[in-house]
Amino acid sequence: MTQTIAPRVRTLLLLLLAATGLLLSSAAPASAHAALTGSDPQQGAVVDKAPTQVSLTFSEQVSTSADSLRVLDPQGKPVQRGKPSNVSGTTYTVQLHSGLPDGTYTVTYQVVSADSHPVSGAYTFSIGAPSSTSVSVSSQTAGGGVVGWLYGFGRYVSYAGFIVLVGGAAFVLACWQRGSGVRAVQRLVVSGWLALTSATLLLLLLRGSYTGTGKVGDIFDLDLLGQVLQTKTGAALVSRLLLLAAAALFIAVLFGAYEKREDEEKRDLTFGLAVGGSVVAAGLAASWAMSEHASVGIQSGIAMPVDVVHLLAVAAWLGGLTALLVALYRAPADTPVDSTAVRRFSAVAFGSVVALVATGIYQSWRQLGSWSAFTDTRYGQLLLVKIGLVALMVGVAWISRRWTARLAEAVPAVVERQREKEKVGARADVGDSAGDGSGDSEGGVDSSGTGDSKAAGDSKRAAQLARQQAAMDVARQKRARDADPNRFGLRRSVLAEAGVAVVLLAVTTVLTQTEPGRTEEDAKAATSSSSSSSAESSGALTLDMSFDTGGEDGKGVVTVDLDPARVGGNEMHVYVRRPNGRAFDIPEVKVAFTLKSKDIGPLPVVPDHITTGHWSASGVQIPMAGDWEVTVTVRTSDIDQTTVSKNAQIG
């Protein structure tokens, strides 16, 4: 049996590692949940007079440090004065030195959103006229690198540990109390506690570097650790560790003294463990709800308890499923998981799925805000994957319920056949004993000395035979149990559920690190509105065009600003952004102007690269007024290229 189990366990482990690696590596390093919605000066703006300060407005409140907002001149030297300050609501400012010369300035920011995720980015503005700049911000991302990967892995392990700890203990207490004496189940629950405790300590150490420098060497910086302890996330992690100390006491009672109690005492202890365990489990779930998504945004007072229920339902379902899988494969022959326990878990799982659906619908509405966000945002796309996996698990669970029903009918028959075999074996043993006794009586009487030594030898042999018989009985019971096709079918279906659950947990982990669809769409709307109002006030022309070259990382939006959009010389700026609004570089951008009504053009313009996602060209000549077609050719790799266009009235 061990040889049969090992390949399946290895397969499940490989699936776990593959899903974790794939999803964590595909997560954007700065999967922030606060977005930049406005700035003054605005991105790409050309101002006549040097500003005295720079203001940034985010979609939610953020935490700042001394170096959170920086303004760099064309040579890369900082020109800000003092620390950033929160002037009102979600707007933060930093003062600038006076008498700044003309040129292109780069604004960089790295802050922590209210739901604990780091946010970073950069943009440029110019004083007098655009200029070349030595500042490169393409690699300035928060939450990336080795530290970001370790932090994401720590989050995955913490979720998995919570699920195994809470769900495994609930399975024993509510469905299979005999399992408290099964060593394999004990090891499972204890491993969940160890995983959650270790991951929490790791996250606490990584937190300062994760939201700051991103350097591995800063993981053990005690000053950073002290700063982390003063934040909301640090307090949540410390609270989780304190609750885990209480959880250790719960585990000790559940597996140490529970099985030895009498029935009446066990009932009282069950009630006490259920109440105490529920409080500890809810507290652990709240350590996530009070510091992440649920604590920020609309209806946070409702969202946090809903999130606690959601996490507890996940643990009861997936953690109980893991405990059932271990019980089906590793429970000893004399303590097999029975059909009653499986039926009880089936009822618990059904209730958990109902709770998941109800809380999931609310969370989806709260985080997305519109149907289009399902397909237009990364959060919505991941959520669709999660919904599909949950639906698949429910389908496999339905198959498991069918095997459970058959198991309930088949187990009594298997037990009855086993009892008949034992009766036949017992009658044969009695007959053999009788034959041996008659032979001894006919053989005469031995001397007393030889009789004593023979009695001692017979006693040792009898003990040896008893041990052999007990081992044979256990093996026979295990063979009879494993020969039941319904139990074998239940094992296979539960193993399939567990495999889907591994991938589901990985998707959920990435989902918690991804910017919610509602925030992403609000940021896009604010950016678009800001660009439009700027264009209207200055007489400039702004055109947004979505593109998709078909290659990897080939989707985005290209924006063409033409100022003052009239006959004669014009200043042109081209910006390339990802679908989430973040600027990024591509190998080549070309613009052409065509006036088809007069058969003029195309008039090509190749702008100069200024900084990340920003190209500029001055003296762009428009010979006459009319309805011009503005064509932009975008190349994202050596072979991936596309051309997009829009018509606009110029002049």
N, C-alpha and C positions, 0 to 999 in steps of 0.2 A: 504493500500500500504506500509505503514511503517513497518508493521509486515512481509510483504513479502520480503522487502529489507534487514531487519536486519539479517536474517540467511545467506544471500549471502555475506553481508559485513563481518560478523563474519568468514565465511568460507575463504574469501580472506585474512583476517587478520591472521588467523591461518596458512594459506599456506605461507604467508610472514614470520612469525616467525619460522615456521618449516624449510623452505628453508634456511633462514639466519643462524639459529642455526646449521643445518647440515653442511652447506658449510664452515662456519667460524670455526666450531670445527674441521673439517677435514683438514683445511689448516695447513701446517707445520709451527711451530712457526718461524723458520728461513727460510722463503720462499725467499731467497736472489736472487738477479739478477746479482751479481758478484760472480765468483767462483775462488777458489784457483787453479791455473794451474801449479804452480811450487814452489819449496822451496829449500833452501840450508842452512843446510844439508837436504837431502830428507827424506821423511817419512820412518821410519824403518831403516834408514842407521846406520851403525856402523863405526865410524871414529876413527882413531888411535890417533889423536891429537885434543885437545879441540879447537873449532873454536872461532874466535874473534867476530863474529857477526852471526845473523840469518837473512836470506832474504826470503821474501814471494812475489810471483808474482801472481797477480789477472788477471782476464779476462778483467777488465776495471778499471779505476781509482777509488779510494775509499778515503773516508775522515777518518782521524785518530785522536786520542786524546792521552793523555799521557799514558794511560793504554791500548791502542788498541792492542799492541803486548807484550806478556809476555812470559818469559822462566822460567820454574820452575824446580828445582833440584829434586832428588828422594824423598826428605823430604817435597817437596811442597814450598820451599823458592824461591822467585824471584832472578834471577841472571843476569837480564838485567840492562844496564846502560843508563840513559837518556831517551829521547823520541824517538819514531820511526821517520825515515826520508824517504822521497821519493827520491831515488837515481837516478832513470831513469824510465820514462814512468809509468808502472804499477807495478814496483818493489819497495818494502818497506823493510827497514832494521832496526834492533835494535842491539846495541852494547852489548857485554857480558863481565862480569868480567873475569879477567885473572886467570889462574891456576885452572880451574874447575876440580874436581876429576872425576874419571870414574863412569859410571852409566847411567841410562836411564833418559833423560830430556824430559819434556813436553812443547810444544809450543802451546800457546792459542792465538787466535786473535778474536777481535770484532771490526768491522769497519762498515762504512756506504757506500753502493755502490752509484755510480753516479746517479742512478735513484731512490734514496731516501730510499732504503730498507736496514735494518741492516743485516750484515753477521757475523757469528761466527763459530768457529770450533777449532779443536785441533789435534795435531799429536805428535808422539814421535820420537826421535833419541837417539842414545847411543854413549857414549865416552868410548873407550876401549872394553867394553863388556856390554851386556844388564844386567839390574838389576831390582829388584822389585821396585815399586814406590808407594807412598801414595797418589798421585794426582788422583782425580776422576773428569773427565770432562764430564760425561754423561749428567749432568743437565745444562751445560753451553750452553744455546741457546739464541739468540737475538730475540727480538720481540715476546716472549712467555708470558705465564701466564695471569693474569687478565688484565694487561696493554695492552698486545698484542691483547686480545679479544676485549677490549674496542676500541682500535685503528681500528681494522677491522670493528667493528660495526659502528664506526664514519665514516669510508670511505663509507660504504654502505648507511648510511643516507645522506651523502653529495651528492653521485651520485643520489639518489632518489629525494632529494630536488632540485637539478639542473634540473633534467628531468621534474618534476612537474612544477617548476617555469617557465622555458623557454618554454616547450611544451604547458603548459596551456595558457600562455600569447599569444603564436603564434596562438593557436587554436581560441582564441577570436578575435585577430586582423585580421587573414587571412581567417577564415572560418565562424565565427558566431559573428558579431559585436554586435548584440543585447544581447549577453551573458555578455557584460560588466556590465549590470544592474542586472544580476542574482546573488543573494547573495551566493548561493552554489558554483558557479564558482569562485566568488571573494575569498571565504574562502579557496578554493582549492589552488589557486595561492599564496595567502598570506601564507598558511601553508608550501608550497614549499620554500618560501623565509625564513621563520622562521627555517625550518629544515636545510637548507644549511648554514645559519648563525650560528646556534647553533653547528652544526657538525664541522664547520671550527674552531670555538673557542675551541671546545673540542680537535680537532686534534692538535691545536697549543699548548695547555697545556700538552697533552700527549706525544708530539714529543720527548722531552728531555729524559723522562724515557723510552720510547719505543726503542730508539736507544742506550740507555745507560744501566742503572742498572736494569730496568724492575720493579722497586719498586713503589708501589702505593703512598707511602709517598713523592716521588720526583715529583709528578704531579704538585704541586704548588710551586716548587723550582724556585725562580725568577732568580737565577744564570743560571740554565739550560735553562730557557725561554730566557734569554739574548743571550745565545750561539745559540739557535735555530733560533733566528731572524737574525743571521749572516750567516745562511746557505741558500742554494738555495730553499729548501723546505719551510723554514720559510718565505722567501721573497714571495714565491708563495702564501702562506696562507694569509699573510698580504695584498697582492694585491687583493686577492679574497674578503676580507672583504671590501676594498675600493670600489670595483666594486659592491658589494652588496648594498652599500649606494646609488649608482647611480640607482641600480635596484629598490630600495624602492621608489625613485622619479618617476620612470617609472610606477610602480604599482599605485601610487597615482593619476597620470594623467589618466591612462587607466581606472581606476574604479571610479575616482572622478569627472572628468569634461568631459569625452569623450561622455557619453550618452546624455548629455544636449546640445551638440552642434548642430547647424544646418547642413544640408547635405553638403554645400560647405565648411564650417569650418571643418566638420568632415573629409572630404577628405584630406585637408591640414594636419590636426592633425594625420591622419592615416599614411601619408607619413613620418612625423617627428618621430612618435613613431616607425615605422618600421625601419627607419635608426638608431635611437638611441638604440632601443632594440637589433638590430642585432650586433651593436658594443659592447654593454654590454655582450650579450650572447657569442659572439666570445671571448671576454676577459676572461670571466669565464671559458670557455673551454680551453683557452690557459694556465690557471693557472695549469691545470693538464698536458697538453702536454709539457710544458717547464720544468717540474720538475720530470717526471716519464719516462716510457719506451721510448717514442718517442724521448726524448732528448739525448739518449745514443745509441751507436752502429752505424751501417752503415747508411749512407744517412739521418742523423738526420735533416739536413736542409729541406729535403722533408717530412720526417716523421712527423714533428711537425704540419705543416699546414694540412696534411692529417688527423692527429689525431683530430684536431679541427673540421674539416668537419665531421668526424666520430661521435664525441660526439654531435654535433648539429643535425645530422640526427637521432641519437638515441632519443634525447630530442623531436624533432618534431614528431616522430612517437609514442613513448611510452607516452610522456607527453600529446600530443594531444589526444591519446587514453583514458588516464585517465580523461581528461576534458570532452570528449564525453560521457564516462560512467556516470560521475556525472550529465551531462546535461540530459541524457536519463532518469535517475532515479529521479533527484531532481529538475529539472527545474519546475517553477510554471506553472499552467495550461494556464495562459494567455500569457506565453512566452515559448512555447515548442520549442525544437531544431527542425528545419525544415529539409526537405530532401535536400534543397540546401546546407545547412551547412555540412550535412553528405557527400554529393558528393564532396564538396570542400576538406574536410578532407581526403576523399578517394584518391583524386589526390595528396595531400601533402604526405600522407603515402606511396603512390607508388613511388614518387620521393625520399623519404627518404630511402626506401628499396633499390632502385637502387644505391644511394650514399653509403649505408652501404655495399652492395656487393662489389662495386668497391674499397672502402677504406679497407674493411676487407680482400680482396684478397692480397692487397699490404702488410698490416700489418702481415698477416699470413706468407707470403714469408719472410718478414724481421725478424720475431721472430723465425721461425722454421728452414728455410734454407734447409730442405730436406723432402721428403715424409715420410721417416722412423720415423722422429720426431713426427709425428701424433700419432703413437702408442707406441713409445719407451720412450717418455718423458711425465711427468705429465702435462706440459703446453699443449702439443698436444692433450692429452686425454680430458682435459677440453675444449679445443677449438672445438673438435668434438661434445661434449655435447652442446656447445653454438650454433654451426651450426645447429644441430638437432632441438634445441628450436626455432631458427629463422625460419627454414623451417616449423615447426609446426604453428608458428604465422602467417606466410604468407598463409598457408592453411586455417586457421580460418578467416583471413582477406578476403580471396576470398569468403567465405560464407557470411561475413558481406557485401561485395559489392553486392551480390545477393539480400540480404534483403533490401539494400539501393535502388536498382532499383525498387523493389516491393513497397517500401515505397513511392517512387515518384509517382507511379501510383495510390496508394490507398488513400493517404492523401486528394486529392481534393474530392474524393467521400465521405469520412468521413465528411469533412467540409460541403459539400453540404447537406448531410443528417441532420447534426446538424442545419444548417440554416433553413431547412424546418420545423424541430421540433420547432424552436424558433418562426417562423411565425405563426404556428398553435397555440402555446401558447399565442402569442400576440393577435390574433383574439379572442380567448376565454376570455382573460382579458378585451378586449374592450366590449364584450357582457355583461360580468358581471357588468361592470361599468355603462352601459346604464340601465340595470335593476335596479340597486341601485338608480340611479338618479330619475327614474320615481316614485319609491316608496316614495322618500323623498318629491317630489312635491305634491303628493296626501295627504301626512300627515299633511299639513298645515305649518304655520310659527311659529317658537319658539320665545320666548322673547329674547331680546338682550343679557342679562347676561348669560343665559344658552347657547346662540349661541357662545359667545366668548370662554367659557370654553370647549365647544364641539369642536370648531375649533382648540384649543391648543392640545386637546387630539388626534384629528384626525391627526394633524401634527406630533406628536411624534410617533403615530402608523404607519403613512406613512413612516417615516424615518426608523423605525424598520423593516417594511416590505421590504423596499428598500435594507437594509443590508442583510436581509434573502434571498431576491431574488438574490442579487449579489453573496452571498455564494453558493446558489443553482446553479447559472449559472457556477461558477468556478468548482464546483463539477461535474456538468453535462459535462463541457468541458473536465475535466480530465478523467471522465469515458469513454467519446467518444474517447479520445486519447489513453487511455490504452487498450480499447477494440480492437484496430487495431492489428490483429495478426502479421502483418509485423513489426510493431514497437516492439512488444514483442519479435519476433525472432531476431531483430537487437540487442536488449538489451542482450539477452542470448549470442549471438556470441561475442559481445564486452566484456562482462564479462569474457568469456572464454579467449579471447585475453589478458585481463588484468591479469588473473591468470597465464598464461604462462609468461607474461612479468615480474611478480614478481620473478619467479624462474630464468629467464634469467638474471635479474639484479644481483641476488645473485651470479650466476656463473661468470658473468663479473667481479664482485668485487674480487672474489677469484683469477680469472685469472690475474688481475693486481698485485697480491701479489705473483705470482708464477714465478719461474725462467724460462725465455724463453728457448724454446727447443734448439735454436742455441747456447746459452751460455752453457747449460748443456752438449750438445754433444761436444762442443769445449773443455770443461773442462775434459771430459772423454778421449778425444783423447790426450790432453796434458799429462794427468796422465799416460796413457798407454805408450805414447812415452817416458816419463821420466823413467818409470819403465824398459822399454826395453833397453834404452841406458845405464841405470845403470847396468843392468844385463850383457850386452855385455862388458862393460868396466871392470867389476870385475870378469868375468867368472862365475857369479852366474846364477841360473836358476829361472825364474819367470813364474808361471802358473796362469792364470786368469780363473775362472770357475763360470758361473752363476748358481744360484740355486733358487728353488721355492718349499718351503715345503707345500704350499697349504693353510696355515693358515693365520691369520691376521698378517700383517707386516712380511710375510714370504719370500719376494723376496729380492735378493741381489747378490753380487759378492764376492766370496772368493778367495783370492790371497795367493799362497804359494811361499815363497822365500827360496831357498836352496843355501847356500854359503859354500864352493866353487863348489858344485855340482860335487863331485869326490869321488872315492873310499876312505873309511875311515870316520873320523869324520866330520860332517857338522853342520853349524848353520842354524836352520830353523825358519822362521817368518811366521805367518799366520795373514792375515788382512781380516776383514769382513766389507763390505761397502754396503750402500743402492744403489739402481739403480742410484741415483743422485750423487754418489761418497762420501757421508758423512759416516764416521765410526759409527758403532753402535754395541752394545753388544748382544750376544745370550747366552743361557744357556750352550751349549756344542759344542766343536769342536774336532774332532778326525781325525788323518791322518794315512794312511797305505801305505806301499810301497810293490809292487809285481813285481817280474821278472818272467813272465809266461814261457819264453823260457827255463829257468833253474829250473822251479818249486820251486822258492824261494818266501817265503812270504805267506800271507801278514805279513809284519813287522809293528806292531802297534806303533804309537807315540801319546802320549797325551800331547800337549804343555801346558805350564803354562800361565795363563792370566796376561798380563802386564799392559794394560790400555784399554781404550775404543776401541773396535774393533781390538785389537792387542794381539796375543798369540805368545809365543816363546818357543823353545826347543833347547838345546845345546847338542853336542855330538851325533847327529843322525848318526848311522853307516850304510853305504852303503857297502855291502860285496864285490860286483864286478860290473864291468862296464856292461852296457846293456841298452835295451829299457825298462825302468821301468814304471809301471802303478802307478800313484799317485792318491790315493782315499781319498776324504775328506767327512766325515759324519758331517752334520750340523743339529743341533736341535734348533728350535726357540721357542718351548714351550714344555709342558709336553707330548704332543701327536704328535706334528708336527715335522717331521724329514725327511731328504732326504740325498742321497749319490750321489756325482758327482765325475768324474774322468777324468784324461788326461794322455796320454803317453808322456814320455820325455826321451831323451838320457842323462844318468848320467854316468860320468866317462870317 
